[in-house]
Amino acid sequence: MVRDHPKPLRLRGCHYATSKKVDVVVDGERILSIVNAADDAVDLEADWIAPALFDLQINGCNGRSFNSPKLTVDDVRHVVAACHRHGIAGFCPTLITNSYEALLHGFSTIRRACETDSLVGRAAPGLHLEGPYISPEDGPRGAHPLQHVRPPDWDEFCRWQEASGDRIRLITLAPEHDKAIQFIEKLTDSGVVVALGHTAARPECVRAAVAAGARLSTHLGNGCHAVLPRHDNYLWEQLANDQLWASVIADGHHLPTAVLRSILRAKTPGRTILTCDASSLAGLPPGRYREWDQELEVLADGRVVVPGTPFLAGSGVFTETCVASLLSLGEASLSEVFTMASNRPRKLLGLEPRALQPGDVADLILFDWKPGKVFELKATIIAGRPVESYDGAA
């Protein structure tokens, strides 16, 4: 929920890109000016100010799932409000491998939410379809239900795209399926960004997919076999390909520190995107829950797993936790980390940038952080208005 704030806002903190202490004056929905900090009174103050976050992959939270055949418009609003509370101004509602009917319902419901609530429409400028055109193999398939995995079907996709109101902007698929390369070419020609993920593709297939238009590796390092050939495998091929950007889940659970460092050093921050991959169980207390036609468990340390196994099923945290985790790693600067979690995903989708400069839409976060200290989100500003505390209500 965002409250009205008719007067200009004055925000104070260090600019995330320059480290200079500034006053950011917000008038209406946009930044009016950025000046050196003065002695004037301010409305909100913190150590730092940065663009609010944008996440390519959020499946829901607090027990609300975009994949539910019973998804409602209020559920969508609830997730948007929760994301705002966590500093996320925008995201791609993500629907995973499911039946045709369930996906049709999800896309139709999100479309209604966007068309009837301008706040939802701003927060969800594009949708992410992760599956069902992924590998059926154990390991690469991850927690996606096997019974709904299938080869690409252009007519089926077009029906979902129509139901969404042409909002599907990103699709994750496995390029080894029959006719998948032609499917990638059609998607690219239609303006949909193609990502490789949940794949068991041979290296030559990865190269063919990139030549056909694939631009991203979805949560690289996850959704893979537990054991791979030492040299000839899809991880090395994606890591080495400079035409592929990579999203990573830097929540402290999905990737060991050494793996995360290696991805960042190979891709560089300039080709890396942070995602939390929040599942519908994000924000819920430890326990067992039913989701995606199977039982899942939220552990005390925040991991979401298939019970009795080490296999992860999305994450239980939001994007600011991934920002904090990557900052603590010391592998990228503050400016680079926030670009990975805000402007770079927006750029991938062709959306208006947020760079914390005059004229930008005032989607901002204020936070406290110092090297070696805990990251603490202090406030979120959406379209120039402070977000009220989120109490979990729909």
N, C-alpha and C positions, 0 to 999 in steps of 0.2 A: 504494500500500500504506500502511496506517495501523497503527502499532504501539500495543499496549496501554499505557496510562499510568494505573495504578490510583490514584495519589495526586492530590490537587488540583494544578492547574497555576497558577502565578502568572506573568502576562505583563505586560511594562511597555512603555509607549510613549505617545505623544500620541494622544488620542481624535480620530478623523478628523472629527468634527462640532463638537467644542468647542475643539480644539487644546490642551486641558489634559493634562498628563502624569499618567497614571493607572496603577494596577495593576489588571489584570483577573484575577479569581480564578475559575477554572473547576473545577467539581466534577461529575464525570460528563459528561453530554452538554450541560449548560447552564451559562450564566454565573451564578455564585453571587453575586458582588458586583463593584462597580467603585468603587475608592477612590482618594484622592490618593496619588501615588507616595510610597513610604516608602524607608527605607534597608535594608529586608529583602532577602534574596537572592531572585532571580527565576529562573525556568526559561528564559525566552526574553525578549529585549529588542531593540527596534528604535526607529527614530525615531517610527513611527506604528503604530496598530492600527486595523483597519477590518473590516467584515463581508466575508467571502469573496465572490468574484464569482459571478455567475449569468449564463449566456449563452443567448440564445434560439436560436442557430444555430451548431451545430458538426456538421460532416459526417463527422468522423473525424480521424485524424492518423497520422503515422509509417507511412503506407502502408496503414492500416486504414480502410476506407470502410463507413459504414452502408448505402451503396447497393450494395455488392457482392453478387452472387447467391451468393457463397461465404462471406458473413459468418458468424462463429461467436460463441458466447458468450464465448470467450476474447478475441476481437477487441474486443468491447464492454467487457470488463473492462480491457483494455489502454488504451483511450481514456479511460475513467474515471480510471485511475491517472495517466495523463499530464496530464489536466485538473487533478486535485488538485495535482500537482506545480507547476502554473502558477497556483495560487491560485483555481481555479474549483471551488467546492463543488458547484454544480449547473448543469445545462444541459439544453437540449432536443436530443437526438440528432435530426439533420435528414436526412430522406430526400428526394431531389430527383426530378425527372421521370425515369421509368424504366418498364419493362414492368410489367404487372400482377403477374406471377409474382415478379419481383425485389423489388418493394415488399412483396408478401405475405411473402416470405421474410425481408426485413429487419425488418418489424414483428413477425413471429413470433419471430425470434431475439432481438430486444431484450426482448420480453416474457419469454422464458425466462430471460434474464440477470437481469432485475429480480426475477423470482419465485424464483430460486435463489441470489441473492447480495444480501443486504440493503444492502451498500454501494453496489451499482449501483442498486438501487431508490431509495435516498435521493438519489443523484446525478442521476437521470433521472426526475423526477416528471411529466414530460410530453414528448411527441414533437412534432416540427414536420414537417409535410408541405409541402414547397416545390415546387409543381407536382403532377401533370403538367398541371394545368388553367391553363396560362399562355399568353401570346401566342406564336404560331408565327413572328412576324416577327423577322428578323435585328436585333440590337440589344436589344430588350426581352427576347428569349429568353435572351440571354447565352450561357453555355456549355452550357445544357441541351440534350440530344439531340433534334433536331427530330422524329425518327421516333416518339417516344413522347409528344409533346405532343398533347393532346386536350381536348375540351369536358368540363365537369363531368358526373359520373355519380354520382348519389346511391347507387345500389345498390353500385357498385364501392367508393365510399368507405366504406360501412357494412361491407363485407367486410374492408377493411383495418383499420377501427376495431375490429372484433371480434377480428381476429388480434392486435392490439396489446394486447388486454385493456382497451379503452377508454382508452388512454393518449395518443391524439392530441389535444393541447390547442390546437394552433395550425396553421393552414393558410394558405399564401400562394397567391393565385390572381389571374388577370386577369379583371376583372368584365365585360369586353366580350363574352365568350362567350355564345352563345345560352342562355337560362335560368339564367345565372350569378347574377342577382339573387335568384331564388327559391332557388337553392342556398345563397347566403349567409344567407338568412332561416332555412333549415332548420338550417344549421350553428350559427347564433347561438342558435336555440331549443334545440339539443342541448347547449349549453355550450361549444362550440368557438370559440376566438377567431379571427376572420377578419382576415387582413392582405392588403393590395393590394401586388402586386409583379410584376415581369417582365410589365408591362402596357403596352399601347398605347391605353388607353381614352381616349375623348373626355371633356372635363371634366364634361359632364352625366351620363355613365356613372359617373364617380368619385363624384359627388354622390348618385346613386341607390344605389351600393354602400354608402356611409356611412349613408344612410337605412335600408338593409336590415340594418345591424348591423356593418359593417366598422369596425375600431378602430385599425388599425396600418398604416403604410407600411413594408414590408420593405426594408431597406438603401436608403433614399431617395437618389436621385441616381445609383444604379447599376442595371444591368439596363434600360437606356434606349437610344433612338435616339441616334446620334452628332449628328444635327442635328434640331432641333424648330422648329415655328412660334414666332415671337418671343413672342406673347402667349397664344395659345389652346392650352395643352398640359397634359398630366397632371402634370407636375412642379409648375407653379404652383398647380394646383388642389389637390394634396395638401398642398403647403407652406402654403397659406392656410387649410386646413380645421382649425379648432381641435379638432374631434372626433377627428381622427386623430393618434395618437402616431406618432413616426417612429423606426425603428432606423437607425443609421448605422455604417458600418465606418470607424473612425478609425485605420486602420493606417498612414497616411502615404502610401498608394498609391491607394486606391479613390476618394478625394475630394480635389481640390485644397483648399488651406487656405482660400481665399476662399469656396468652396462650403460647406465644413464650417462656417465662421463664420456664413454666411447661414442655414443650416438651424438652427443653434443659436439664433440671434437671433430667427428667426421662430417656431420651435416652443417656445423657451425650454428650459432644462434640465428643467423640470417635465413636458415632453411628449416627451422624447428618451431613447432607450435605446441603450446601446453594445453592439455585437456585433462579434466578430472574424470570423465566417463562415469559421472554419478549415476548410480542405479536407482531404481524406485525405492530401494532400502536405505539410501543415503539419509542421514538424520534420524534413523530409528535406533532404539536401544538394542543391545546384544540379544540374540534369540534366533529362533528358526521361523522362517516365513515361506509362504507359497508364492512363487513368481515364475513366469515364463514356463508354465506347465511343469514345474519341478520345485522341489524343496531347496531353499537356500538358507544360509546361516550368516548372521552378522556376529563376528567375534568381538571379544572385549577390546582388542587392539584396533578395531575399526574395519578390518578386512571383511569383504563379502565373499563367501566361498560356497562351493558345493559341499555339503556336509560330509565329513569323514575323508576329505581329499584336500590337497593343497591348491586345487584349481580355483582361480578367482572368477567372479561373476560380476564384473563392473566394480565400481568403488563405492565406498560409504562416505566420501567427503566431497567438498565443493572446490571450486577452482582456486580460491585464496589459499587453501591448504597446500596445493601444488606449487603455488608461487612461493609460499614460505619455505617449503621443502627445498626447492631449487635455489633459493637465496642462501640457505644454510649450506648448500653444497659448495658455494664459492666458485662455480664454474662459469658463471656469466654475471655481468654487471646488473645493477638494479634496473637501469634503462633497458638492457637487453631482455631481462626476465619479463618486464611488463610489456614490452613489445611482443614477445612470444605469446603472451596471455591476453592481448587486446588487439593491437593493430594488425599483426600478421595474419590471424585467422580472418579478420575482416577483409584484408587485402586478397586472400585466397578466394573469397566469395565475391569480390568486386564491390564491396560496400564502402560507404563514406568513411574515411579515416578519422581516428581520434588521436590527436598528438599533443593535447594540452596547449593550445595556442588560441589567440583571439579569433573569433568566428566559428570555432568548433562547437558542436553540440555539447552541452555541459553534462556529459555522463562521466562522473568522476568518483574516485574514492580517496578518502583521507585515512592514513594509517601511521602507526608508530612502528619503527624498526631501526635497529642498529646491528652491524655485524656481530654475530655471537649472541644476539638477543632475540627474544620471541617476537614474531610478527603479530601485530594486533590491528585488526580493521576497526577504525573509529567511526566512519560515516560513509554512506553511499549517497551520491547525488544523481538523480535520473532526470534528464531534460530540465536541469536547473532547479529541481526541487528535492529536498532531503527526504530520504526514505524513513518512514517511521519504523519503530521496532516491530519485528515480525513475531507474532505470538503463536504461530502454528495453525491459526484458523484459516478456513478456506477463503 
